[in-house]
Amino acid sequence: MEHMKTISTGHFDLFKIYSVVAGCPKFLFGREELKIYSDVVNSIIENVPKKAGLYLWGRFNDTGWWETIYLGKAGNKKTSSLRARLREELMDERALFWATIFGVEPTEKQFQKITKNKYGSGIRTYRKKNVHFIIWASVDNASEEEIKKEEDTLIDIYRPTQNAQRIRYPAKSEITEQLIRSIDDKIDSITSSIQIGAGI
């Protein structure tokens, strides 16, 4: 990657989704049933850019440290941008929110009954349960290959619990440090108001 590419970061929480799910124990499936859920998804990703970049699903643990659950990448195309990719994951993997609130086993039984076992087990999806925030970082004018290299490096650094494929000691690019600082600053910004209120 060229030196000092423009990087933008942002985040959103998932509590509006949990609120919808908490009021609806029945797993939602089908366009009409999903309208309320999809409207909430569209609203929370509204400010995510249609650009290439990386994103982290995560939460804060009991001691206040950020834990990355999953780290993914998004491309430059309209159907693979950050906004498109995050919308797709939030829609297709929505069972994780039901599993978080109502339990994995009841959710899996509902999912298999509704889909008639068409999509196989939802176990991989449930590994993302209990996530609270998604942080994204867009990189202007980045190629698919460059984004893939940064993904490998950030997986090694942030150690997401649900990324099975890992490259040991991947090479850092000229903007890897810039990406790490931008993401870490975003993580800090989420908790800054808590720390100020607690006098930390």
N, C-alpha and C positions, 0 to 999 in steps of 0.2 A: 504494500500500500504506500501511496505517496505520503510524505511527511505532513503532519498536521491537517488531516482531513477534518471536515466539520462534523462534530458529533453532538447530537441532541439527546437528552434523556427525559424520561417521564415515568409516571407510575399511576396505577389505579388500584383501589382495594376491591374486594369481591363480596363485601357485606350486603350489597343490594341483591346480589344473586342468592346469597344464603337466606335473605329475608323472603324472597319469592319461594324458594324451595321449602323453607320451614312451614309455610302456609299451605303446602301442597305435597302431602306424603305420597301421592300417586305419581309415579314417574311419568314425565311428560314426553309424549311421542306423537309425531305428526304435525303438520304445518299449523293447523288451527289451534291445537292444544298448546303449541309452543309459542304462540304469539306474544304473550306477556313476558315469557323468559327471553325471547329473542329481542324484544324491545329494550329490555334492561341491558342485555349484552351490547346492543348497538349504542346505547347511551354512554356506557362506561368506556367504550373504545373510541369514542367520537374524536378525541384529540390525539389518537395514535396516528403517526404519519404513514402515508402509502409509500414507504421507502424501505430499502434493505437495512438489516440490522440484527440485533440479538436481543433476547428477552429472558428474564429469570422469573420463575414461579417460586415463591418462598414465603417465609413467615419468621417471626421473632420467637426465640425459645424463652424458657423461663428466666434466664439471666439477661435477656434483652439483646442477645446476639442474633444477627441475621443468619438464617439457614436457607440455602438454596435447595429446592426440591427438584427442580428441572430447569435445564438451560437449553434454549433452542435458537435457531437462526431463521431469518426470513430473507427472501431475495428481492430483486428489483421489479419483477413482473407484477402486474395488477393483481393476479391471483395468488401471488406468493409474498406480497409485501408484509410488513409488520402488522398492519391493521387486518389484512385478509387472513394471515396465519393465526393471529390471536382470536379472531372471530371464529374461525374454523375449529380451533381447539376448544374454545369455550362452549360451542354448540355440540360438537361431536363427542366431547368427553364430559358432558354435563352430569353423568352418573356419579362422578366423584363428589359432587356437592350433596347429592342424596345420600351417598355412602357416609359422608362426614357427619350428617345430622341424624340419619335413621339407621345407620349400620351397613356394613358391606353385604352381609348375607341376605337381608331382606331386599336390598337394592338389586343385587345380582339375580335373585329369584324373579323380581318384577321385570328386570331388563330382558331376561331370557324368555319369559312368558310373552311379553309384548312383541319382541323381535323374532319369536319362534326359533331361537338359537341361530339366527342367520349370521350374526356377526362374531360368534365365538365368545369366549370369556372376556369379562370386563376387568380382569385382574390388573392389567397394566395401567388402566385408567385410575383405578382406586389407589394406586401408589402416590397419586398427587393429592389425596385427601388431606384435609386440615391446612391447606394453603390459604393465605390471607391477602397477599399482594402479588402483583405482577409489575416488574420493572422492565422498561425497554430502553434500548439505546440505538438510535438510527445513525447510519454512517453515509454521508453524501458521496455519490459517485463511486461506490464500492462494487466490485465485481462479485459474482457468486463464489469464485475461488477464494477471493480475499476474505469474504465473510466466513467461509468454511474454516479457513486457517485460524481466524480469531475465535471461532466457536471451540475448536480443539484446545486452544490456549486457555480460554476462560473456563472451560470444563475442568482443566487441570488445576486452575487457581481457586475456583469457587466450590469445587467438589460437590456438585449436585448429587443427591442421594439416588435419583432415579435415572441418571444417564449411564447406561451400561457400557457404551463404547467410549473408551478413553485412550488417548495417546500419551505415553509417559514422556515428560520433559519436552513438550512441543516448542518449536522455536518461536520467539516473540518477534513481532514486527515493529516498525517504527511508531505505530500508534497504539500498541497494546497497553502501554502504561497510561496513555491518554484515556483509553476506554475504561481501564480499571479505576482510575481516579474519578471519572464521570459517574460510573455506577456506584462506587463507594460514597460519593457525595450525595447521590440520590437516596441511598439507604439511610445515611445520616439525617437527611432532611425530613424523612418520614418520622423519625423519633425525636427530632429537635424540640418540638413543642411539649412532648412528654418530659424530657429532661429539664427544660426550663421550668415547667410547673412543679417538678419534684425537687427543684433546687440543685440539680446535678451539674 
